[in-house]
Every structure is written in structure tokens, then in C-alpha cells.
Amino acid sequence: MKKLLIITIALLSLSVARADEGMWLLSKIKQLNIDKMQEMGFKLTAEDIYDVNKPGIKDAIVGLGNAGRPFRHFCSGEIISPNGLLLTNHHCGFGAIQSHSSVEHDYLADGFWAYKMEDELTNPGVTASILERMEDVTERVNALLNDNMSEMDRNIVIDSISAVIVKEATQGTQLSGQVQEMFEGNQFFLFLYTIYKDVRLVGAPPQSMGKFGGDTDNWMWPRHTADFSMFRIYTAPDGSPAEYSKDNIPLKPKHYLPVSAKGIKDGDFAMIMGFPGTTDRYTTSYGLENTMDVTNDIRYKVRTVKLEVMREGMEKDQKTRIQYASKYASCANYWKYSFEQNKALKQLNTMGNKQAIEKRFTEWVNADPARKATYGNVLNDIQKGYADMRNYAVATAYVQEALAGPEAHLFAYRAGRMIPDLCDKTVTPEEKAEIKEALKEMAKAFYKDFNTEVDAKLFAKLFKVYNDKVDADLHPDIIDFINKKFKGDYDKFANQLKTSSIFMNEEAFMAFLEKPDCKKLEKDLAYRAGKSFYEMWIKLSAYTGEMQEKITKGDRLFVRGLMEMEPEKAWAPNANSTIRLTYGKVGSYKPRDAVFYDYYTTLAGVIEKEGPKGGEFEVPARLKELYAQKDFAPYGNEYLSVNFITDNDITGGNSGSGVINAEGHLIGTAFDGNSEAMSGDIDFEENLQRCINLDTRYFLWIVDKYAGAKNLINEMTIIK
């Protein structure tokens, strides 16, 4: 009896600790989630989160994007003051910090703080989206679709009706809209945003703090990273979105998040709102095999080479280190992700889990003639699609990672498509002057963060990788040319490219623009390489079109069938860069035998990890001085909490998302996941999944005590 009681208690404990899977749509929270959220401790209502008729928490949640692709949010953030002050991750602001840095003003190394608003730095092209409302338009879209359509015809219809829906919803407003598919194209939702275009850098700690632990600690717990940066959203004087102007004013948000300095404890309710990028929870075992053996494996191997080349160049001088800092960080992030994800997928037997789902699905299908007619060939079609596409998928992965690894040829091809007009006698001098000016602006942006030696070495190393790893019948023209002209000597090719191409340094390119020669352009090695790259990309897309169609249609029917098979289940769609909410609790965990991880880390851990200056674990002298003084009040007493973990369901794009407590106060900023559950984008692991967050107390302490930015502290509402 005693043994039975112990087992029962253990099972109950496991049930209580179980994380909630799902990145939920805000308009469905009242229907699907709010009861469970309130049972877990949430003290507000669904309307406090999202309501089309009144301000709510969603009005403080921001998707960060770029002007060219504003709906493809690369990170999230949250508004924390009535003056549009925005908090996000350091790695989300890294590109902006890097773009403002120079040898004379190294904001990466030293940090940046604006002690008055006029010192804040503009970031052309960066956008901040805030959701106004969303609407289920599934019936309207599906009324025009049927399963007999080709995927191409289907997409044409979806694009057409989506354009009509967006136009109707935005006409006469300043809103921007998109219709996004959910559940692999079985449902459709309209999202309407206000997109702000004047986003200025306000503050960031030194890279040694904001990226403390570097690649070694990336995707790992315990963590001790001050991963935050601060921006401010500006509007036109009337409050509308506007491009940068000195006359713009700080945004007056409908809602902003009070920042908690009260702290957290194990078991506290925590929800996260942000813009998760991409998950693939409904992929089949055949899709999983492709992810592991093609996408992840090739990405990791090629980026290992690329990172080595960049690191070698960055170690030579400070200018190159600044130029390549953001590129290196971006490359390294998913280099390690790919390795850790494959490791977790194997350890957690995700392939077995997928096959078990497919077995149940097949049994359900075969039990009914009507279901068999609709879904009987779905898994076979998906399997055949991936099998037929295998060699092309390998080549495509190497095109993305190896052929697109250097940069000069990609710039050369973009610029090269405009240059022929400079040689055309029918083009007026005025038109030519405009083209030349546009090319100069493109060049200025490109060469700012370009190093000839580094890029030449990338050409030598990465083009050789493509040659060695991809079947000869899928070699682009440039690879065949190198093998013939340079007898396969890729170092020799890179050296000639470096010395002869007009695109390998800014001076040569600018001189060429003054005397454009289109015959010379066609022979230029960088231009030839860029043209060859794009031709190969188009060719591979054409080869795989029919196979991809088979997979896409199969995935849609598979998901539709799964939802029919379990009609009572609350289903959450895959992440697709639209705003979502996840909920869970603060919580420690035990990842493996004899290992227990507490739910928070402290500043003492930063000091314990200290490494050499310039390394991944450098601790600034000022931080050590402040630690020695133990002046943590009012953000801590005996210790200062740095990072903490929750069991929220998150992915890339959630970086910078607000971690919000039961009262609707900000307690943290999400910035990473844990390596043991890196399978999470494909198969959520409820017992191991952890989201790593910056504690708002560490953030406030740094702004207050380290930076002395009282101006920023004073404009926040701090809950003590």
C-alpha cells in the first residue's frame, strides 16, 4: 500500500509539472485556453489579453521586422513605458548595435546608453509591428478551394482572395494586413497590424555581458547572460506611423507592461507573448529524416568551415571583428542549433514517436472506406516525394549553405542586373545618373561590413565543399568552370577573383561605375559566380516542383486527417511568425541521471565563470566592482537573480518575447531554449522543455546601477 501511494504521488507530481504544448492564437484563448490558464494561477481574463474593443496586453507586444519583409518578424519585444520604450534581446538588437559601431565608437565592446532622447540612434529599415486585430477567414478562402486543384492553382486562388480580404480590411486605414495559413493550409486567418518605421536604439550592455557565454553557453542551462537591448518607437506628431524625422515623437502606446522587481519562485505562473518563427510539429517521419540527415547535418558541417574562416579573420584586427560580429553570431546560432537538435531528436526517439502517430493514423484511415478514399495514399505520397527529391534536396542544402556562403558574388549579381542600363545608349543621362546613385548606395551598405580577404577565403573553402559533396550532374556552371580553368584549384580561383573582380573591393567597384564596361562585367569572376548561383537555384526549384507538390498536398491532408481523428483535442497551429501566446510555469528540472537544475541563476555565477579578456566569459571590471559592493537593492538582497527558466513552448522569433506573470507584469524576457529539448520545434518534450529568460531584476539593476541610466528607470512603472 505504501509503495502504491508513493507511485500515485509521483504520477500526480508529474502531471502538475507537465508543460503545456502549443503556441496559441490570441483570438482562440477564450475558447481553448483561459480556463486552464486560470487554474494554473492566471488572475486576469481572456479580454485582458486580447479584445478588439479595448486595449490589452497584446497592444504592448511587438514584432520586429525589416522594411522589405515586415511580416517576417525576426524577433519579438515588449513596450515597457508610456513613451514607447521597447525591451528585446541583445542578440535581436545586435545588428543595429553593430551597424552603429566603429573602431572609434565600439558599442559592441563598450555598450551604448542614451541618457536623453536626442541621443537615441536611428535604424533605417527596422520596423515594429503591433497587432490591431485578427479574424478567422477560413470559410471564405476554403469556399474557393478543392482537393482536385494543383498546388500551383491552389496558391493562385489563395493569393487572389487574400489580396481582396486584405484590401477590404485596410482600405481607408493606415493598417497593414496579411492572410496567413494555419494547420498546413487547412485554416486561414487575417492579421491586421500597425507597422511603425522609426525605431531607435536606446541602450545595450557591452557584448561581454549581453552575449556572456557565447557559443559555448548557447542553448544551454544554467545561463548567466544579460541578453537585452532597448529601443524606442517613434511616430509622426499625430501618432501615425512615419519614416524617421526629427519632428517625430515617442509612441504613446495603448498599453505598456509594468516591470516587476518583486521576483519569481518555483511554480509561479508564466505566459509568453511574441512572434515565434517556424515550427514543424506535424511533420512526418519522412520529413523528419530529411531535416536530420539533409538540412541539419549539411548546415552544421558547412557552417563549421564558414565560422572557422570568419573567426580567423576577426581575430586579426578590430575593424574586421566589428564588421563580421553580427554575421558570425547569426551563422553560429543555427550551427549549434542544428547539432543540438539532431542530438535531442535521437535521444528522445522522435522518429519512433512520429512512426507511432503514423501507425495510429493508418489504422484509423483503414477502418473506414470513405476515409481510405480520402487519406489512403497520403503517407505513401509523402514518402515518395521525399525519396524522389533526396539528391536534389542535398544539392539545395549545399547551394544555400556553401554556394551562398561568401557574399561578393551575390552582391555582384544584384548590382549586375542594373549595370547594363549604364551601357545602353537608349537610356537617358538622367536615368543613368539615378541608376548610378542607387548602385553607390547599395555599395556603401554592402562594403561597410565586407572584408576582401575573408570573402576570398570563403570562396576557396566553401565552393570546394560544394564540389566535393554534390554529384557532378548537379554542379553549377561556376564549379565546372573552376575545375576546367583552374584544374580544381579553388585557392587559385579565389586569388584571381580577389585581384581581378571589380566587386571584391569598394574602390574598384566605384571606379567601374565611372566607366562602366558591360563586356568586362560578363567576364568578371564574381558576377559569373553570382549568375551561376541563381541559375542553379532556379534549376533545382524546377526539378523539385512536382515532388514538393506531392509533399505539400500530402502534409495538408495528413494534418486534416489527424484533426478529424481527434476532434475533441485543442489543436495549436505551427508557428509562422504571427503573434502567439504560450503559458506554463517557472520550474527547475532534472535532465538526466544524478543532475538537477535549479530554476534560477545569480550574479555569483557570472563571477564564477569568468574567463580571459576578449573571450566568451569576459567579465567587465565595473561589473566585478559592483558585485564586490553587493549593492543589489532594490532588485535583490543577498543575491541578484540573473536568469530563470520556465516550461513555456517557444522557438526562434520568440527571442525578446515578454515573460508575463499572473498579474500581467513583466518578469522576464525570453532569449533561449535548452539543449535537452532541442527536438521541440518538431516534437514538444513536455518534461524537459525549458525556456531561458532574463530576469527583469538583473535588467533593471544593470540599467540603474551599471549604466546609471536613471532617465530610463524613471519612465518605467516598476512593481516592487
N, C-alpha and C positions, 0 to 999 in steps of 0.2 A: 504493500500500500504506500509506504514511504517513497519507494522508487517511482511508482506511478505518479505520485504528487509532484515529485521533482521534475519528471518528464513533462507533466502538464504545465507547470510554471515556466519551464524553459520554452515550451511552444508558445505560450501566451506572450512571453518577453520578446520572442522573435517576431510575433505578429505585431506587437506595439512598435517595434523598431523598424518595421518594413517601410521602405521608402515608397512614395507614390510616383508611378511612372506616368509620364505624359506632359507634353508642352501644350497647354490648353488654350483654345481660342477664347478671347475675353467675352464675346457675346454668348458663349455657352456656359460660363461659370455658374450662373444662377441655376441652370437646368441640370448640370452634371456634377458640380464640384462643391458648391458652397456649404452644403450640409456636412460633408466630410471635413472641410476646412475648419468649420466652427467646432466640430467635435474634437479636432486637434488643438484648438485653443484660439483660433482667429476670432477677434472681437468685433469686427466690422461686418458690413453686409456686402452682397454682390454689387449693389448700386454704388457703394463707396469706391469700388474698383473701377467699374465701367458703367456709365449711364449716358445715353445720348442727350439727355435733358439737363444734366447738371455736371459741374466739374467733379473729377475723381482722381484717383491715383494714376490712372493711365495718362492723364494730362501732364504728369511730371516725368514720364518715361520717354526717352529719346533714342531714335535710331540714327547712328552716324553713317553717312554715305559720302559719295563723291558726285559732283555735278553731272558727270556723264552717266552715272548709274545710281541715282538717288534712292531707288528702292532696294538695291543690293547692299544692305547695311553691313558694314564690316565690323561694327562694334555697337555697343549699347551705352547709354548713360542715363543720368537722372538729374533733374533740376532740384537744387538744394537751397535756393534763396528766392525772394520776391523780385530779384534783379537778374534772373536768367542765368545764375551761376550753375555750371554743369560739372558733375563729377563723373569721371570714367577711369579706365585703367591707364597706367603709364605706357604699356605697350600699345594701347589704342591711340595715344597721343604721340607715339614715338616718331612717326613720320613728320608730324608738324614740328616737334621739338628739333629733330634733325635738320629739317629744312631751314630753320632759323639759326642753326649753329654754324660757326666758323672757327678757324684757329684762334681768332681774336675774342670771340664770344662763344665759348664751348658750353652751350646749355645742356648738352648731354652729360658732360662730366661734372658741371658745376650746379646744375639745376636752374630753374627760372622762376621768378616771382614778380608779379606786377603789384606794386604797393598802391597804385592808383589806376583807375580805369584807362586813362590815356596811355599807359604803358603796355596795355594788352596788345598782343601781336595777331595780325590778320592771317588767315589761311585760305587763300583763294581755292575754290573748288570743293572745299569741305562743306557738307550740308548736315542739317539736323532736322529729322522728321518727327512730328508728333501726331499720333493718330487722333482724328476727329470722330470718326465713326466707322463701323463695318457692317456689312449686310450679306446675308446668305442669298446668292443669286443662282443657286444650283438648278432650280426648276426652269428658270428662264434659259439657261445655257443648255441643259440637257434636252430641252424640248426640240432643239435643232440637231441633235446628235443621234447616231445609231451605231450598233456594233459592226455593221457591214461596211462602214466607211474605212478608207485607208487612213493611216495616221496623219499623212500629209493633208488630206481633205478635212479630217477632224480638226487639225490645228488651224487651218484656214478659217473654218467656221467659228472656232473658239475665239480666235483673234478678232474676227469681224464683230461678233456680238459683244465681246468685251469692250471693244472701242466704242460701240454705241452706248453701252451701260456707263462707261466712264464719262463720256461726253455729256450724257443726260445729268449725271450726278455733279459734275464740276462746272457746267456752263453757268456763267454769271458769278462765279466764285473765284477765290484765289487758291482753291484746294487742288491737290494733285491726287490722281487715283490710279489704281491698278486692280485688275481681277486676277486672283491667284487660285490655282487649282489646289485641291486637297485630296488626300487619300488616292494618290496616283491618278488623278483626273476623274474621280467619281463625284466630287463635290467642288463647288466654286464659290468664292467669297470676294466681295468688293471691299477694298480698303481705301479710305479717304484720309489724306494727310495734309497738314500744313508743313511745307518744307522751307526751312529758314536757310539763308545763303551767306550770312555773315556770322561766322563762328570764330572767336578769337581766343588765343592761348592766354591763360591767366596764371597758371602755376604748375610746377612739376619738381619733384625732388631730383637729386643727382641720379644718374643711371645706376651708380653703385648701390643705391637704396631701392629705386624703382624697378630694377632688374636683378636685385640681390639673389644670388644663387645661379643665375644664368642658365645655360643649357643643362648643367648638372642637376639643378633642382626643378627644372621644368617638368610639369606633370607629376610632381612628387609631393608627398606629405611625410613629415612635417615641413612647413614652409615658414619663411621669415621675410617676406617681400613687401615693400611699401609700393605696391603696384597701383599708383593713381596719378592722374593728371587732371587739371581743371581748365575748363573753357567757359566762355560766356557767349550766349546767343544774343545777337543784336537784331533790331527791326528798324523799319522806317519810322519816322516820328508818329505816324498814325497806327503803329503796331503791326503793320503788314510785313510780310517777307520782302527783303530787299538785298541787292548786292551791296558790298561794302561801300560805305560813305561815311565821311567824318561827321555827318549830321545824324547818323543812326543812333538809336538809343537802346539801352538794355531791354530785353524781353520782359514783359510783365505777364508771367505765366498764369494760367487758370488755377494751377495747383503746384505746390512745391513740397518736397519731403522735409519734415523736421528731422534733424540729425541727432541720433541718440548717443549720449555719453554714459548711459546707465549700465551698459554691458549686457552680456548674454550668459546663459547657463545651459548645461546639457539638457536636452529635451524641449527647449524653447521652440515655439512655432516660428517658421521662417518661410516666406514666399519670395520668389524672384520673378521680376518682370523685365523683359528685354526682347531682343530680336535675334533668336537663335538662327544660325545659318542653315545647316543641312544635316539631317539625319536620314537613315535608310533602314528604319526598323522593320519594314515589310519586305525587305529583300529576301530572295530565295537562297537555298544552299548554293545554287549555281552562280548567283550574283555575289554571294559571299566568297566563293572560290576565286572569282575574278578580282574582287577587292584585295584579298590577301596575296594571291600569287602574282598578280599583274600590277595593280595600282600601288599598293603599299610597298611591295618588295622592290619594284623598279624605282619608285620615288626615293626610298631610303638609300639605295645603292648609288644612284646618280648624285643625289644631294650630298652624300658623304664626300664625293670628289669635289663638288662645287664649293662646299663650305671650306674645305682644305685650301683651295686656291684663294678664296676671298680672305680667309684668316691670315694667310701668309702675306698678302698684300696689305692688309690692315695693320699688321704688326710693324711694317716698315716705316710708316710716318703718320702723324696725327691727321693730316688732311684726308688721306685715304681711309683712315678709321672712321672719320665723320661721314665721308661720302657713302661708305658701304654699311654703316651701322644698321640702318633700317632694312636694307636688303638682306643682310646677314641674319638679322633677327627673324624676319619673315620666312626665310628659307629654312632656318634651323627649327622653327616651331613645328612645322609639319614633317620635317625629317625625323624628329624624335617621336612625334605622334604616330607616324607610320610603323615605326619599330615597336613602340609600346602597345599599339592597338593589335598588331599581329600576335604579340606575346600573350595579351589578355584573351584574345579570341581562342587561342589554342588552349590556354589553361582552363578557361571556363566552358570548354566544349561547345562553343557556339554553333559549330557545324552540326553537331548532334542535335542541338535544340531546334535548329531550322529543319532538319530532316524529320524530326518528330512531328513538327507542325504540318509539314507536307504530307506525312503519312495519315494524320487525322483528317486533313483536307481531302485527300484522295478517297478515304473511306466514306466520308460524308457525301462526296460527289457521286461515287459509285452506288450509293444506296437509293438513288432516285433517277429515273430515266431523263426527266426534264433537266435536272442539274447536270447529268452526264452530257447531255446535248450542248449545254452552255459552257461547262467548265472542264469537260473531259480531256481536252487536249492542251489545256493551259500550261501545266508544268512541263510537258514534253516540248511544247513550242519554245518556252523559255530556255530549257536545256539545250535545244538545238541551236537557238540563236547565239548563245554564248559559245558553244562548241565551234560553230562556223566562223565566229568572229575572233577566235583566240589569237591567231597570228597578227591580225590587224590591230587588235587591242594592245598587244605587246608593242607593235610599231608606234601606235598612237601615244602610248605612255612615254616611250623614248623620244618622240617628237616634242612632247610637252616639257619633259624634264631635261633632255640633253640638247636637242637642236635649239630649244628656246632658252637655254642656259645663259649664253652670252647675250649681249644687248645691241651691239653696233649694227648688226645685220637687220634687226627688227626696226630700228630707227631708220636705217638706210632705205628699207622698202617703203616705209610710211612716207618719208621725205621724197623718195624717188618717184612716187606716183604723182607728185606735184611738179617736179623739176622739168619734165618735158614741155610744160607750158612756157617755161622761160626760154626755150629754144624755138618755140613756134612763132613764126613771123606774123601769123594772123592774130596773135594775142596783142592787145594794145599795151603801150608802155605803162599806162596807169594800172592795168590789170597785173602786169608783171611786177610792178612795184609792190602791190598788195600781196602777191604770192611770196615775193622775196621777204617781205616783212614778217609774214606768217611763218615762213621757214626759219627765220632768225629767232623768233620767239620759241619755236619748237626746239631749236638747237640750244638756246640758252637754258631751257628747263632740263634738257637731256644731259648736256655736258657738265652741268653743275655737280652731278653725282656720278661722274664717269671717270675711270682710270684706264688709260690705254694698255698698260702692262697687264693689269688684272684681266681685262676683257680678252686680250690676245691669248693669255694662258688658258682662259676658259674655252676659247675656240679650240685650242690644241687638245685639251683634255676631254672635253665633252663630245666634240664631233668624232673623236676616236672611239669613245664609248659607243656611240650610235653605230659606227661602222662595225665594231666587234660584236655587238649584241643583237643586231637586227638582220634578218635574212636579206641577202643581196637583191632579191627581186622587189624589196620594199625600200631600197636606198633612194634618196632624192638625188637630183642631178648634181648637187654640190659635192656629195660624198663620192660619187663616181668620178667627178672632175678631179678631186684631190687625189684619189687613188691612181688616176691616169697621169695627170700633170706633175704631181709631186711624189708619185710612186708610193703613196700611202704614208708619206712622212708628214704627219699632222703638225709637228713643231715647225717644220719648214714652211708649210702653208700659213701658219699663224704669224710667223716672222714676216713673210711677204705681205700678208694682209695688214700687219701693223705699220709697215713702212710705205705701202703703196696706196692704201684705201683713203679716199677723201673723208670717210666717215669715222676714222679712228682717232681724230683729234679735232678740236673745235676750230683751230686756226686754219687747217686745211679745208674744212667744210665752208667756213666763211669766205675764204679766198675763192673757192669754186663758185660760190653764189655770185661773186662779182663778174666771173667769166664762165658761165655755165657751158658745159660741153656734153651733150647727150650721148655721143658715141663713147666718150670716156666713162660716163655713168654706166652704160650697159656692160662694160668690161670690168668695172670695179668689183673686187672680190667680196666686199661686204654686201653690196647691192645684189650680186649674184646669189650669195648665200641666203639673203632675206627673201628674194623672189622664189628660190628653190624651196625654202621652208614653207611658205604659204601655198605653193603648188602641191607640195606633199600633203599638207593638211587637208586641202580640198579633195585630193585624190583619195585619201583614207576615209574621209566622210562619205564620199560617193560609194566606195567599196562596201562600207558597213551599213548603208542606209536601210536596205531590206532586212538585214539581220537585227538592227536596232529596232526597227518597227515591230518585228516579231516579239522582241523582249518587252518593249513598251506596252503593247497591247496585252501581252500575257500578264505583266505586272498589274495592270489595271483590273483585269478580270479576276486575278488571284485575290487582290485586296477586296474587291466587291464580294467575292465568294466567302472570304473569311468573315466579313461583316454580316453576311446573311447567315453564316453558320453559327454565329454567336450574337443574335440580335439584341440581347439584354445587356451586353457589355458596353461600358463607356469607352468609346474609341477616341484616341487622340491622333491627329494627323502628324505626319513627319514635319520637322522644321523646314521652313523655306524662306527665312529672312523676314517673316511677318511677325508682328508683336505677339508674344505668348506669356502665359503665367504658369509657373510651377510652384508646388508647395511641398513642404516637408518639415524637418526639424533639425535643430543643432544636434550633433551627435558624434561621439567617439566611435571607433570601430576596431575590429580585430582582423587584419588582412590575411594572416596565416598563423601557423602554429607558433605559440610562445611569443607572439608580437601583439602589443596593444598600443593603439594610437589615441592619445587624448584629443579633445575637441578644440583645443586652442594652443597657441604658442605665444611666447613672450619675448620682450626685447633682450632678455638674458640670452636667448638662443642665438640672436644676431651676433652678440659678442663672442659666444662660444664657437661660432662657425668662422670667425674672422680669418681671412687669408691674406696673401700679399697684395700690395697696392697694384692696381691695374687688373687684378684677377676677378673671378666671378664672385668672390666673397670679401671684397674690399669693404671696410667699414670707415666712413669718413671720420676725421678727427673730431669734428663738432659733435657727431652722434655719440662718440665714446665719452666725450666730456659731459654731455647731458645725462648719459646713462650713469656715470660715476656720481653725479649730483643727486640721482634718484628723485628728481623733481617731476613727478608724473601727474600731480593733481592739476585740474580736477578730472583727469582722464584715467587715473589709476592710483593705487595706494602703494602696496609693497611691490607690485609689479605692473608692467604695462602690456596689455594684450596686443598682439601684432596681427595674427591671422587666426581664423577659425574655420571649422568645416560644418557643412550641413549635408543632408542626403537629397538635396534638390536635383531634379533632372535638368541638366544643362548641356550645351555643346558650344562649338565655335560660333561667334557672333553674340553670345551671351556675355562675352568679356565686357566688363564695365557695368553690367546689369545691377540694379539696386537690389540688395537683400533687405527685406522689409519685415518688421516684427508684427505681432498680433494687433498692435495699436496703429499700424500704418506709419511707423517711424523707420527711418533708415538706420540699419545696424551694421551694414557692410556693403562691400562692392565685390561681386563675383569676378574671379580672374583665372581660374584654372580648374582642372579635374585631376583625379588621382589615377596613377598608372594601373592599379589593380583592376579598375573598371573601365579601361580604355575601349572595351568592347561596346560601351554604352551607346554610341551612335548607331549601332546595328542591333544590339541585344542588351536592353537595360538590365543591369545586375542589381536587384533591389537591396541586397545585403552588404554590398561593397561600394556602391556608388556614393561618391562624395564630391561636393563642390567646395573648392578652396576660395576663401573670401578674405579681403582686407577688412579688419575691424575698424569701424569708424572712430574708435578711441585713438588708435595709432595715427590715423589720418589727421584727426583734429590736433593731436599733440605735435605732429610734425609741422603743420601749418602754423600753429600757435608758438610753440617753444623753439623748434628748429629754425623755421623761416622767419618768425616774428611778424607774420602777415596778419596783424590784428584786424586790418580792414576786411579781410575775408571772414575771419571768425565772427566779427560784429554783424555781418549781414546774414548769417545763418540763424535759424531758430534751433538752438541746441537744447535737447532734453536731458536734464541732469538728475 
